[in-house]
Amino acid sequence: MQFFTNYKKNKSMVDLDFLKTIFEYNKKIKNFSIKERSEFFVKKLFNILFIPNYKNRKSFINYYKKLRIILYKILIELNFSQKNSNIISKNFFKKIPNIYNLLIIDAKSILESDPAANSIDEIFLTYPGFFSIALYRIANQLWDQGVSIIPRIITEYAHSKTGIDIHFSAIIGSAFAIDHGTGIVIGSSTKIGNQVRIYQGVTLGAINVDKKFYNKKRHPTIEDRVIIYSGATILGGKTVIGHDSVLGGNVWITKSIPPFSIVYQKSEIKMRNKNNINNPINFMI
C-alpha cells in the first residue's frame, strides 16, 4: 500500500509523455488482435482434426463451419476485401482434406521410425514434432494463397510451444518425420523431399544473411530418404544433400554431397598414462 500512497503523492514517477507517445503510436497499429485470434484459430483447427472432443456429429460439423467464419473475420481485419476474404477462406478449407491426408502420412512415418511411439493417437496427442509439422502445413497453405502475417503467427506459435522453428515458406515433401525436435531450424527457402527424418538441434540455414539476398535461395535442399541426426548443421542455397544419405550428429556441411553418402564426425579416444599426473585439473561445481 505504501507504493500506491507514494504514487498518488508523486505522479512524476510515471513518464506521461512517454506513455502518450506509445499510445499514439499503437493506435496506428490495427493488427494486435490478429495474433491472438490466429493462434486460437489454428489451435482449434488442429484439435478438431486430431483431438476432437464433441458429443455428436452435428456439433462437430457446426464448429468446423465456425472456423471458416473465424478465418474470414481475421482476413477482413487484415484489410482483405469481403470478396477476397470469402474466396480465400473457402479455398483454404477445400484444401484441408489434402492437408489432413499429408499429415496422416507424416504421423505414420513418425510412428514407424520411432521405437518409443506406441500408437498414432500418441503421435497426435503428445508429439511436438507432429504438432509443428501440422501447423507448418496449415501456414504454408495460407502463404500459398497470398495471405501475409497469419502464416508467420501460426509457425511462431508452434515455435513457442515446441522449440521447433519451421518457416512457413519452406517446401517439405510427404512422410516427414521429426523426432524430439527441440532446437530444429528450417529456413525459408529450404526444400525437403519425401521420407526425410530429422532429429533435435538440426539447422537447415543460410550462409549469407545479408538482407539483399532475401528473395534468393539461401537454404539447402534435402533430397528423398535422408536422415539427419541431432546437432547437424547444413548451410547454403547451393548445398544439396543427395538422396538416401545419412548425416551423423554435429556435422557441419556447406557443400553438396552425393546420394547414398554417410557423413559423420570421427570420435578419437586417447588413453592417458596410468601414472599419477603432476598437475591434475580439478573441476569444482
C-alpha positions as CSV (number, residue, x, y, z in Angstrom):
1,M,0.0,0.0,0.0
2,Q,2.9,2.4,0.7
3,F,3.8,2.3,-3.1
4,F,0.3,3.4,-4.1
5,T,0.3,6.2,-1.5
6,N,3.6,7.5,-2.8
7,Y,2.4,7.2,-6.3
8,K,-0.6,9.4,-5.7
9,K,1.6,12.0,-4.0
10,N,4.2,11.9,-6.7
11,K,2.7,11.3,-10.2
12,S,6.1,12.2,-11.7
13,M,7.0,8.6,-11.1
14,V,5.3,7.9,-14.4
15,D,6.6,9.4,-17.6
16,L,3.4,10.6,-19.1
17,D,5.0,12.0,-22.2
18,F,6.4,8.5,-22.9
19,L,3.1,6.8,-22.4
20,K,1.3,9.3,-24.6
21,T,3.8,8.7,-27.4
22,I,3.4,4.9,-27.1
23,F,-0.4,5.2,-27.0
24,E,-0.5,7.4,-30.1
25,Y,1.9,5.1,-32.0
26,N,0.0,1.9,-31.0
27,K,-3.3,3.5,-32.3
28,K,-1.8,3.3,-35.8
29,I,-1.3,-0.5,-35.5
30,K,-4.5,-2.3,-36.2
31,N,-3.4,-5.9,-36.1
32,F,-2.8,-6.6,-32.5
33,S,-5.8,-8.8,-32.0
34,I,-4.9,-10.9,-35.1
35,K,-2.1,-12.7,-33.2
36,E,-4.5,-14.0,-30.5
37,R,-7.2,-14.8,-33.0
38,S,-4.9,-16.6,-35.4
39,E,-3.4,-18.7,-32.6
40,F,-6.9,-19.5,-31.4
41,F,-8.0,-20.5,-34.9
42,V,-5.0,-22.8,-35.6
43,K,-5.2,-24.4,-32.2
44,K,-8.9,-25.2,-32.7
45,L,-8.3,-26.4,-36.2
46,F,-5.6,-28.8,-35.0
47,N,-7.8,-30.1,-32.3
48,I,-10.8,-30.6,-34.5
49,L,-8.7,-32.6,-36.9
50,F,-6.7,-34.7,-34.4
51,I,-8.0,-34.3,-30.9
52,P,-11.8,-33.8,-31.3
53,N,-14.0,-33.6,-28.2
54,Y,-17.5,-33.3,-29.5
55,K,-20.6,-35.2,-28.3
56,N,-22.2,-35.7,-31.8
57,R,-21.5,-35.3,-35.5
58,K,-23.8,-32.2,-35.7
59,S,-21.8,-30.2,-33.2
60,F,-18.6,-31.3,-34.8
61,I,-19.6,-30.1,-38.2
62,N,-21.0,-26.9,-36.9
63,Y,-17.8,-26.0,-35.1
64,Y,-15.8,-26.8,-38.3
65,K,-18.0,-24.4,-40.2
66,K,-17.5,-21.8,-37.4
67,L,-13.7,-22.0,-38.0
68,R,-14.2,-20.8,-41.6
69,I,-16.1,-17.8,-40.3
70,I,-13.3,-17.1,-37.8
71,L,-10.7,-17.2,-40.6
72,Y,-12.9,-14.9,-42.8
73,K,-13.1,-12.3,-40.0
74,I,-9.3,-12.4,-39.5
75,L,-8.8,-11.8,-43.2
76,I,-11.2,-8.8,-43.1
77,E,-9.2,-7.4,-40.2
78,L,-6.1,-7.7,-42.4
79,N,-7.8,-5.4,-44.9
80,F,-8.7,-8.1,-47.4
81,S,-12.0,-7.3,-49.2
82,Q,-15.1,-9.2,-48.3
83,K,-15.0,-10.9,-51.7
84,N,-11.3,-12.0,-51.4
85,S,-11.8,-13.0,-47.7
86,N,-14.6,-15.3,-48.7
87,I,-12.7,-16.8,-51.6
88,I,-9.5,-17.4,-49.6
89,S,-11.3,-18.9,-46.6
90,K,-13.4,-21.1,-48.9
91,N,-10.4,-22.3,-50.9
92,F,-8.4,-22.9,-47.8
93,F,-11.0,-25.2,-46.3
94,K,-11.2,-27.0,-49.6
95,K,-7.5,-27.9,-49.1
96,I,-8.0,-29.2,-45.6
97,P,-8.7,-32.8,-46.7
98,N,-5.4,-32.8,-48.6
99,I,-3.5,-31.3,-45.7
100,Y,-5.1,-33.9,-43.4
101,N,-4.1,-36.8,-45.6
102,L,-0.5,-35.5,-45.8
103,L,-0.4,-35.2,-42.0
104,I,-1.6,-38.8,-41.6
105,I,1.3,-39.9,-43.7
106,D,3.6,-37.8,-41.6
107,A,2.2,-39.3,-38.4
108,K,2.6,-42.8,-39.8
109,S,6.2,-42.1,-40.7
110,I,6.9,-40.9,-37.2
111,L,5.3,-44.0,-35.7
112,E,7.3,-46.3,-38.0
113,S,10.6,-44.6,-37.3
114,D,10.4,-44.0,-33.5
115,P,10.6,-47.2,-31.4
116,A,9.2,-45.3,-28.4
117,A,6.0,-44.5,-30.2
118,N,3.2,-46.9,-29.4
119,S,0.2,-45.7,-31.5
120,I,-0.8,-43.0,-33.9
121,D,-3.1,-41.5,-31.2
122,E,0.0,-41.0,-29.1
123,I,1.6,-39.0,-32.0
124,F,-1.5,-36.8,-32.3
125,L,-1.7,-36.1,-28.5
126,T,1.8,-35.7,-27.4
127,Y,4.4,-35.4,-30.2
128,P,5.8,-31.8,-30.6
129,G,7.3,-32.8,-34.0
130,F,3.9,-33.7,-35.4
131,F,2.3,-30.6,-33.9
132,S,4.9,-28.3,-35.5
133,I,4.6,-30.1,-38.9
134,A,0.8,-29.8,-38.8
135,L,1.0,-26.1,-38.1
136,Y,3.6,-25.6,-40.8
137,R,1.4,-27.3,-43.4
138,I,-1.6,-25.1,-42.4
139,A,0.5,-22.0,-42.5
140,N,2.1,-23.0,-45.8
141,Q,-1.3,-23.3,-47.4
142,L,-2.3,-19.8,-46.4
143,W,1.0,-18.5,-47.6
144,D,0.4,-20.2,-51.0
145,Q,-2.9,-18.3,-51.2
146,G,-1.2,-15.0,-50.7
147,V,-2.0,-14.4,-47.1
148,S,0.5,-12.4,-45.0
149,I,1.2,-12.2,-41.3
150,I,-1.1,-15.2,-40.3
151,P,1.4,-17.9,-41.6
152,R,4.2,-16.2,-39.5
153,I,1.9,-16.1,-36.4
154,I,1.0,-19.7,-36.8
155,T,4.5,-21.1,-37.2
156,E,5.8,-18.9,-34.4
157,Y,3.0,-20.2,-32.2
158,A,4.3,-23.7,-32.9
159,H,7.8,-22.5,-32.3
160,S,6.9,-21.1,-28.9
161,K,5.1,-24.4,-27.9
162,T,7.7,-26.9,-29.2
163,G,11.1,-25.1,-29.8
164,I,10.8,-26.2,-33.4
165,D,11.2,-23.3,-35.9
166,I,9.9,-24.2,-39.4
167,H,9.5,-21.3,-41.8
168,F,6.1,-21.3,-43.5
169,S,7.5,-20.8,-47.0
170,A,9.8,-23.9,-46.8
171,I,8.9,-26.7,-49.2
172,I,8.5,-30.1,-47.4
173,G,7.5,-33.4,-49.0
174,S,5.4,-36.2,-47.6
175,A,6.2,-38.7,-44.8
176,F,8.3,-36.0,-43.0
177,A,9.4,-37.2,-39.5
178,I,10.7,-35.1,-36.7
179,D,11.9,-36.9,-33.6
180,H,12.3,-35.0,-30.3
181,G,12.6,-31.8,-32.3
182,T,13.8,-29.2,-29.8
183,G,16.1,-26.6,-31.4
184,I,15.3,-27.5,-35.1
185,V,15.5,-24.6,-37.5
186,I,14.3,-24.9,-41.1
187,G,14.9,-21.8,-43.1
188,S,12.5,-20.1,-45.5
189,S,13.9,-21.4,-48.9
190,T,14.7,-24.9,-47.6
191,K,13.5,-27.7,-49.9
192,I,12.9,-31.1,-48.3
193,G,12.0,-34.2,-50.3
194,N,9.9,-37.2,-49.2
195,Q,10.6,-39.6,-46.3
196,V,13.1,-37.4,-44.7
197,R,13.8,-37.7,-41.0
198,I,15.5,-35.2,-38.7
199,Y,16.4,-35.0,-35.1
200,Q,16.7,-32.3,-32.4
201,G,19.1,-29.4,-32.9
202,V,19.3,-29.7,-36.7
203,T,19.8,-26.4,-38.6
204,L,18.9,-26.0,-42.2
205,G,20.2,-22.5,-42.6
206,A,21.8,-19.9,-44.8
207,I,25.5,-19.0,-45.2
208,N,24.8,-15.4,-46.2
209,V,22.3,-13.4,-44.1
210,D,22.6,-10.1,-46.0
211,K,19.2,-8.5,-46.4
212,K,19.7,-8.0,-50.2
213,F,19.6,-11.8,-50.7
214,Y,16.1,-12.1,-49.0
215,N,14.5,-13.3,-52.3
216,K,17.3,-15.7,-53.2
217,K,17.5,-19.4,-52.4
218,R,19.7,-19.3,-49.3
219,H,18.9,-22.6,-47.6
220,P,19.8,-26.2,-48.5
221,T,17.9,-28.8,-50.5
222,I,17.4,-32.2,-48.8
223,E,16.6,-35.0,-51.2
224,D,14.4,-38.1,-50.6
225,R,15.0,-40.5,-47.7
226,V,17.7,-38.6,-46.0
227,I,18.3,-39.0,-42.2
228,I,19.9,-36.1,-40.3
229,Y,20.9,-36.7,-36.7
230,S,21.0,-34.3,-33.8
231,G,23.0,-31.2,-33.9
232,A,23.8,-31.3,-37.6
233,T,24.2,-28.0,-39.5
234,I,23.6,-27.8,-43.2
235,L,24.0,-24.3,-44.7
236,G,23.7,-22.6,-48.1
237,G,21.3,-22.3,-51.0
238,K,23.5,-24.3,-53.4
239,T,24.0,-27.1,-50.9
240,V,22.2,-30.3,-51.9
241,I,22.2,-33.4,-49.7
242,G,21.8,-36.4,-52.1
243,H,19.0,-38.9,-51.6
244,D,19.4,-41.9,-49.3
245,S,22.2,-40.2,-47.3
246,V,22.8,-40.3,-43.6
247,L,24.3,-37.3,-41.7
248,G,25.7,-38.0,-38.3
249,G,25.3,-35.9,-35.2
250,N,27.1,-32.5,-35.1
251,V,28.4,-32.5,-38.7
252,W,28.9,-29.1,-40.4
253,I,28.1,-29.1,-44.1
254,T,28.3,-26.2,-46.5
255,K,28.9,-28.1,-49.8
256,S,26.8,-30.6,-51.6
257,I,27.2,-34.3,-51.0
258,P,26.2,-37.1,-53.4
259,P,23.4,-39.7,-53.0
260,F,24.0,-42.6,-50.6
261,S,26.6,-40.7,-48.6
262,I,27.4,-41.3,-44.9
263,V,28.8,-38.2,-43.2
264,Y,30.0,-38.3,-39.6
265,Q,32.5,-36.9,-37.2
266,K,35.2,-39.2,-36.1
267,S,35.5,-39.6,-32.3
268,E,39.0,-40.0,-31.1
269,I,39.9,-41.6,-27.8
270,K,43.3,-41.2,-26.2
271,M,44.4,-43.2,-23.2
272,R,46.4,-41.3,-20.6
273,N,49.3,-42.8,-18.8
274,K,48.3,-44.7,-15.7
275,N,50.9,-42.9,-13.6
276,N,49.9,-40.0,-11.5
277,I,49.6,-36.7,-13.3
278,N,51.8,-34.0,-11.7
279,N,49.3,-31.2,-12.3
280,P,45.8,-32.7,-12.3
281,I,43.0,-30.5,-13.5
282,N,40.4,-30.1,-10.8
283,F,36.8,-29.2,-11.7
284,M,34.7,-27.8,-8.8
285,I,31.0,-27.3,-9.3
